[in-house]
Amino acid sequence: MTDREGRSVHDLSTIPEEEYIVKCTSACAGCSSSLCLRYVLKAAGPDSVLVVPACCTSVIQGIYPGTAMNVPVYNIAFAAAAACASGMSEAFRALGRKTNVIAYAGDGGTADIGVQALSGALERGTDFLYICYDNEAYGNTGMQRSGATPLGARTTTTPGGKPTAKKDLDRIVEAHNPPYMATACSAYPLDLYKKVKKALSIPGPKFIHILAPCPPGWRYPTEKTVEMGKLAVKTGTWILYEREYGNLTINGPSKTAMKRPAPLEDYINGQGRFKNLNPEVLDLMRQQVAQNIQRLSREEAGVC
């Protein structure tokens, strides 16, 4: 697979030195979304436009002319990111331009408020990349529960722990049959870089779902961000994969983790949001992880 300049997407020596998100943003200490965006923009390059709805990123970018972004950013209403990106992509293509149109939105603006516009853009076959960076709550407004908040997690609106499971956003997107979709995690930036390069080499709608651990929201020390992301993958709580034209491939460390997952407690015990978790809820969480591992393992193996 090559990018639009004909370079192999697997050749990591081609990662540019240029930075498209500069230092000293207003992001929280240990913010993994900033790390994700750094590699997303390195993969996309300067001929790119970000469409950013209300979310943490709309704040950490700063105020013009002191913005932290070195590419154009279009800020849009919570519900309208994918709709705006659709029109923007059509306009660029009508002008004969291959400019990368990237919607970069949080889980609240994707799984909840923006899901209608996302569904419409996928159904229309919009040539764009939609990225959901998932910190599993409404981080920008104080860590309220979102549809992406996992079972048992404490937020400001679920102080006793969320009683329902995390919305399966990826299966919603999968139902639209996009040519490319993938999961990623901020703790594995090179995996993310390669997936963004591959996505942008494919015409049509693409979707990448990134797990983005959040220190203040998940209540862990700021220096543990990368470790927390790796534990999510190693325990099988978050599985790295890509689905290209319907064909599923499990990626990197998830190949090992799905066969021999680390104890779920290794992941949740370091997070204050799961403090005093009910043993019955913990057992249900284990069952959910096991079921998801089994489902994806069977799909990759071609077993119905």
C-alpha positions as a Python dict, from the first residue, in 0.01 Angstrom:
ca = {
    (1, 'M'): (0, 0, 0),
    (2, 'T'): (129, 345, -96),
    (3, 'D'): (22, 696, -8),
    (4, 'R'): (-79, 963, -258),
    (5, 'E'): (287, 1046, -322),
    (6, 'G'): (368, 682, -403),
    (7, 'R'): (559, 608, -79),
    (8, 'S'): (511, 288, 118),
    (9, 'V'): (288, 344, 421),
    (10, 'H'): (504, 91, 610),
    (11, 'D'): (829, 282, 563),
    (12, 'L'): (864, 459, 898),
    (13, 'S'): (1181, 634, 784),
    (14, 'T'): (954, 863, 585),
    (15, 'I'): (797, 1013, 900),
    (16, 'P'): (849, 1388, 848),
    (17, 'E'): (1039, 1602, 1095),
    (18, 'E'): (793, 1886, 1048),
    (19, 'E'): (555, 1948, 1335),
    (20, 'Y'): (198, 2051, 1264),
    (21, 'I'): (94, 2083, 1627),
    (22, 'V'): (336, 2298, 1820),
    (23, 'K'): (446, 2291, 2183),
    (24, 'C'): (281, 2477, 2468),
    (25, 'T'): (-81, 2400, 2387),
    (26, 'S'): (-338, 2446, 2661),
    (27, 'A'): (-391, 2070, 2688),
    (28, 'C'): (-393, 1904, 3029),
    (29, 'A'): (-66, 1746, 3144),
    (30, 'G'): (-43, 1393, 3008),
    (31, 'C'): (-306, 1456, 2738),
    (32, 'S'): (-294, 1163, 2499),
    (33, 'S'): (-516, 1329, 2240),
    (34, 'S'): (-239, 1582, 2169),
    (35, 'L'): (1, 1294, 2112),
    (36, 'C'): (-247, 1133, 1874),
    (37, 'L'): (-303, 1453, 1678),
    (38, 'R'): (71, 1504, 1642),
    (39, 'Y'): (107, 1173, 1457),
    (40, 'V'): (-217, 1214, 1264),
    (41, 'L'): (-90, 1542, 1118),
    (42, 'K'): (257, 1403, 1050),
    (43, 'A'): (90, 1129, 846),
    (44, 'A'): (-144, 1368, 668),
    (45, 'G'): (106, 1644, 588),
    (46, 'P'): (55, 2015, 518),
    (47, 'D'): (-211, 1977, 247),
    (48, 'S'): (-474, 1894, 506),
    (49, 'V'): (-768, 2060, 676),
    (50, 'L'): (-901, 1969, 1020),
    (51, 'V'): (-1272, 1991, 1092),
    (52, 'V'): (-1307, 2010, 1471),
    (53, 'P'): (-1640, 2019, 1655),
    (54, 'A'): (-1680, 2123, 2017),
    (55, 'C'): (-1436, 1904, 2210),
    (56, 'C'): (-1106, 1923, 2398),
    (57, 'T'): (-919, 1985, 2072),
    (58, 'S'): (-1125, 2296, 1998),
    (59, 'V'): (-982, 2440, 2319),
    (60, 'I'): (-620, 2321, 2309),
    (61, 'Q'): (-569, 2461, 1958),
    (62, 'G'): (-563, 2809, 2110),
    (63, 'I'): (-686, 3139, 1967),
    (64, 'Y'): (-574, 3282, 1632),
    (65, 'P'): (-309, 3409, 1567),
    (66, 'G'): (-157, 3219, 1859),
    (67, 'T'): (-297, 2885, 1751),
    (68, 'A'): (-105, 2561, 1813),
    (69, 'M'): (-199, 2421, 1472),
    (70, 'N'): (9, 2454, 1158),
    (71, 'V'): (-273, 2344, 927),
    (72, 'P'): (-609, 2512, 865),
    (73, 'V'): (-873, 2429, 1125),
    (74, 'Y'): (-1246, 2476, 1079),
    (75, 'N'): (-1435, 2482, 1408),
    (76, 'I'): (-1792, 2363, 1377),
    (77, 'A'): (-2092, 2287, 1596),
    (78, 'F'): (-2099, 1967, 1801),
    (79, 'A'): (-2337, 1781, 1570),
    (80, 'A'): (-2205, 1898, 1234),
    (81, 'A'): (-1843, 1784, 1190),
    (82, 'A'): (-1909, 1509, 934),
    (83, 'A'): (-2165, 1722, 747),
    (84, 'C'): (-1919, 2010, 721),
    (85, 'A'): (-1643, 1775, 611),
    (86, 'S'): (-1871, 1636, 339),
    (87, 'G'): (-1923, 1976, 183),
    (88, 'M'): (-1558, 2067, 221),
    (89, 'S'): (-1444, 1746, 52),
    (90, 'E'): (-1683, 1796, -239),
    (91, 'A'): (-1557, 2151, -286),
    (92, 'F'): (-1192, 2046, -292),
    (93, 'R'): (-1260, 1760, -535),
    (94, 'A'): (-1457, 1993, -763),
    (95, 'L'): (-1147, 2213, -777),
    (96, 'G'): (-932, 1912, -861),
    (97, 'R'): (-753, 1921, -525),
    (98, 'K'): (-657, 1613, -320),
    (99, 'T'): (-646, 1803, 9),
    (100, 'N'): (-696, 1570, 304),
    (101, 'V'): (-1019, 1651, 485),
    (102, 'I'): (-999, 1515, 839),
    (103, 'A'): (-1275, 1538, 1097),
    (104, 'Y'): (-1117, 1511, 1442),
    (105, 'A'): (-1378, 1470, 1712),
    (106, 'G'): (-1422, 1332, 2061),
    (107, 'D'): (-1647, 1045, 2161),
    (108, 'G'): (-1933, 1269, 2274),
    (109, 'G'): (-1937, 1446, 1939),
    (110, 'T'): (-1914, 1114, 1755),
    (111, 'A'): (-2096, 835, 1938),
    (112, 'D'): (-2371, 1064, 2063),
    (113, 'I'): (-2425, 1413, 1926),
    (114, 'G'): (-2255, 1368, 1588),
    (115, 'V'): (-2354, 1012, 1499),
    (116, 'Q'): (-2633, 1119, 1262),
    (117, 'A'): (-2403, 1339, 1051),
    (118, 'L'): (-2135, 1069, 1056),
    (119, 'S'): (-2382, 808, 936),
    (120, 'G'): (-2495, 1036, 655),
    (121, 'A'): (-2140, 1109, 539),
    (122, 'L'): (-2052, 738, 539),
    (123, 'E'): (-2368, 649, 348),
    (124, 'R'): (-2299, 917, 86),
    (125, 'G'): (-1948, 787, 29),
    (126, 'T'): (-1776, 1111, 128),
    (127, 'D'): (-1403, 1112, 52),
    (128, 'F'): (-1272, 1203, 398),
    (129, 'L'): (-1118, 1061, 713),
    (130, 'Y'): (-1318, 1074, 1034),
    (131, 'I'): (-1117, 1023, 1352),
    (132, 'C'): (-1279, 976, 1690),
    (133, 'Y'): (-1038, 1023, 1979),
    (134, 'D'): (-1215, 847, 2263),
    (135, 'N'): (-1148, 950, 2622),
    (136, 'E'): (-1475, 782, 2717),
    (137, 'A'): (-1657, 1091, 2850),
    (138, 'Y'): (-1737, 1454, 2775),
    (139, 'G'): (-1390, 1572, 2875),
    (140, 'N'): (-1418, 1933, 2762),
    (141, 'T'): (-1716, 2010, 2986),
    (142, 'G'): (-1614, 1830, 3304),
    (143, 'M'): (-1615, 1454, 3239),
    (144, 'Q'): (-1985, 1382, 3211),
    (145, 'R'): (-2086, 1034, 3100),
    (146, 'S'): (-2105, 976, 2723),
    (147, 'G'): (-2230, 680, 2523),
    (148, 'A'): (-1865, 571, 2505),
    (149, 'T'): (-1820, 564, 2883),
    (150, 'P'): (-1757, 201, 2988),
    (151, 'L'): (-1959, -1, 3233),
    (152, 'G'): (-1878, 80, 3596),
    (153, 'A'): (-1690, 405, 3528),
    (154, 'R'): (-1753, 697, 3763),
    (155, 'T'): (-1814, 1033, 3598),
    (156, 'T'): (-1969, 1355, 3725),
    (157, 'T'): (-2309, 1230, 3608),
    (158, 'T'): (-2257, 864, 3709),
    (159, 'P'): (-2102, 904, 4056),
    (160, 'G'): (-2195, 547, 4146),
    (161, 'G'): (-2054, 402, 3822),
    (162, 'K'): (-2216, 382, 3478),
    (163, 'P'): (-2480, 107, 3483),
    (164, 'T'): (-2470, 34, 3109),
    (165, 'A'): (-2205, -85, 2865),
    (166, 'K'): (-1997, 128, 2628),
    (167, 'K'): (-2175, 194, 2297),
    (168, 'D'): (-2020, -18, 2022),
    (169, 'L'): (-1943, 267, 1784),
    (170, 'D'): (-1724, 51, 1561),
    (171, 'R'): (-2005, -189, 1477),
    (172, 'I'): (-2227, 108, 1392),
    (173, 'V'): (-1963, 233, 1149),
    (174, 'E'): (-1900, -120, 1018),
    (175, 'A'): (-2267, -147, 919),
    (176, 'H'): (-2203, 128, 662),
    (177, 'N'): (-1935, -83, 489),
    (178, 'P'): (-1666, 186, 455),
    (179, 'P'): (-1362, 85, 248),
    (180, 'Y'): (-1136, 132, 550),
    (181, 'M'): (-1180, 154, 924),
    (182, 'A'): (-942, 87, 1210),
    (183, 'T'): (-885, 114, 1581),
    (184, 'A'): (-574, 266, 1735),
    (185, 'C'): (-441, 376, 2073),
    (186, 'S'): (-234, 676, 2176),
    (187, 'A'): (18, 442, 2343),
    (188, 'Y'): (111, 300, 1998),
    (189, 'P'): (176, 612, 1786),
    (190, 'L'): (357, 437, 1501),
    (191, 'D'): (62, 201, 1456),
    (192, 'L'): (-161, 509, 1440),
    (193, 'Y'): (72, 681, 1195),
    (194, 'K'): (65, 385, 955),
    (195, 'K'): (-312, 357, 975),
    (196, 'V'): (-364, 723, 896),
    (197, 'K'): (-127, 697, 598),
    (198, 'K'): (-313, 393, 471),
    (199, 'A'): (-654, 551, 525),
    (200, 'L'): (-559, 863, 330),
    (201, 'S'): (-437, 649, 39),
    (202, 'I'): (-785, 501, -7),
    (203, 'P'): (-1068, 698, -173),
    (204, 'G'): (-1402, 726, -1),
    (205, 'P'): (-1503, 741, 365),
    (206, 'K'): (-1253, 620, 626),
    (207, 'F'): (-1288, 593, 1003),
    (208, 'I'): (-1028, 553, 1279),
    (209, 'H'): (-1129, 508, 1643),
    (210, 'I'): (-851, 598, 1889),
    (211, 'L'): (-852, 515, 2259),
    (212, 'A'): (-715, 830, 2426),
    (213, 'P'): (-661, 787, 2803),
    (214, 'C'): (-733, 1104, 3001),
    (215, 'P'): (-551, 1165, 3335),
    (216, 'P'): (-803, 1401, 3499),
    (217, 'G'): (-1105, 1211, 3371),
    (218, 'W'): (-978, 860, 3441),
    (219, 'R'): (-805, 977, 3762),
    (220, 'Y'): (-453, 846, 3724),
    (221, 'P'): (-113, 1023, 3747),
    (222, 'T'): (-21, 1221, 3436),
    (223, 'E'): (301, 1027, 3377),
    (224, 'K'): (101, 703, 3339),
    (225, 'T'): (-76, 793, 3014),
    (226, 'V'): (125, 569, 2781),
    (227, 'E'): (127, 286, 3036),
    (228, 'M'): (-252, 311, 3071),
    (229, 'G'): (-302, 284, 2697),
    (230, 'K'): (-76, -19, 2674),
    (231, 'L'): (-262, -189, 2959),
    (232, 'A'): (-591, -134, 2777),
    (233, 'V'): (-449, -324, 2480),
    (234, 'K'): (-267, -593, 2679),
    (235, 'T'): (-580, -680, 2876),
    (236, 'G'): (-790, -703, 2560),
    (237, 'T'): (-1009, -417, 2675),
    (238, 'W'): (-910, -230, 2356),
    (239, 'I'): (-823, -434, 2047),
    (240, 'L'): (-610, -295, 1765),
    (241, 'Y'): (-735, -395, 1422),
    (242, 'E'): (-813, -266, 1076),
    (243, 'R'): (-1092, -361, 841),
    (244, 'E'): (-1008, -302, 475),
    (245, 'Y'): (-1291, -360, 229),
    (246, 'G'): (-1457, -579, 490),
    (247, 'N'): (-1151, -794, 570),
    (248, 'L'): (-1046, -786, 934),
    (249, 'T'): (-682, -794, 1046),
    (250, 'I'): (-580, -791, 1412),
    (251, 'N'): (-273, -572, 1460),
    (252, 'G'): (48, -576, 1663),
    (253, 'P'): (30, -640, 2036),
    (254, 'S'): (-337, -735, 2017),
    (255, 'K'): (-241, -1058, 1839),
    (256, 'T'): (-66, -1170, 2157),
    (257, 'A'): (-308, -1008, 2399),
    (258, 'M'): (-611, -1182, 2250),
    (259, 'K'): (-450, -1521, 2306),
    (260, 'R'): (-317, -1449, 2654),
    (261, 'P'): (-478, -1130, 2789),
    (262, 'A'): (-336, -975, 3103),
    (263, 'P'): (-567, -962, 3406),
    (264, 'L'): (-831, -693, 3368),
    (265, 'E'): (-741, -565, 3715),
    (266, 'D'): (-401, -454, 3582),
    (267, 'Y'): (-588, -196, 3376),
    (268, 'I'): (-872, -82, 3601),
    (269, 'N'): (-696, -76, 3940),
    (270, 'G'): (-484, 221, 3840),
    (271, 'Q'): (-787, 435, 3755),
    (272, 'G'): (-983, 628, 4015),
    (273, 'R'): (-1294, 615, 3800),
    (274, 'F'): (-1324, 244, 3881),
    (275, 'K'): (-1266, 285, 4255),
    (276, 'N'): (-1473, 52, 4476),
    (277, 'L'): (-1603, -136, 4175),
    (278, 'N'): (-1875, -386, 4254),
    (279, 'P'): (-1743, -746, 4212),
    (280, 'E'): (-2048, -834, 4003),
    (281, 'V'): (-1980, -543, 3769),
    (282, 'L'): (-1614, -646, 3743),
    (283, 'D'): (-1719, -998, 3646),
    (284, 'L'): (-1954, -858, 3382),
    (285, 'M'): (-1669, -644, 3246),
    (286, 'R'): (-1454, -956, 3215),
    (287, 'Q'): (-1732, -1129, 3024),
    (288, 'Q'): (-1763, -836, 2784),
    (289, 'V'): (-1388, -837, 2714),
    (290, 'A'): (-1390, -1214, 2656),
    (291, 'Q'): (-1692, -1196, 2425),
    (292, 'N'): (-1536, -920, 2216),
    (293, 'I'): (-1208, -1111, 2185),
    (294, 'Q'): (-1396, -1423, 2079),
    (295, 'R'): (-1609, -1237, 1825),
    (296, 'L'): (-1315, -1066, 1655),
    (297, 'S'): (-1099, -1381, 1665),
    (298, 'R'): (-1373, -1578, 1491),
    (299, 'E'): (-1423, -1305, 1231),
    (300, 'E'): (-1052, -1287, 1147),
    (301, 'A'): (-1044, -1666, 1115),
    (302, 'G'): (-1344, -1658, 881),
    (303, 'V'): (-1563, -1852, 1121),
    (304, 'C'): (-1925, -1737, 1115),
}
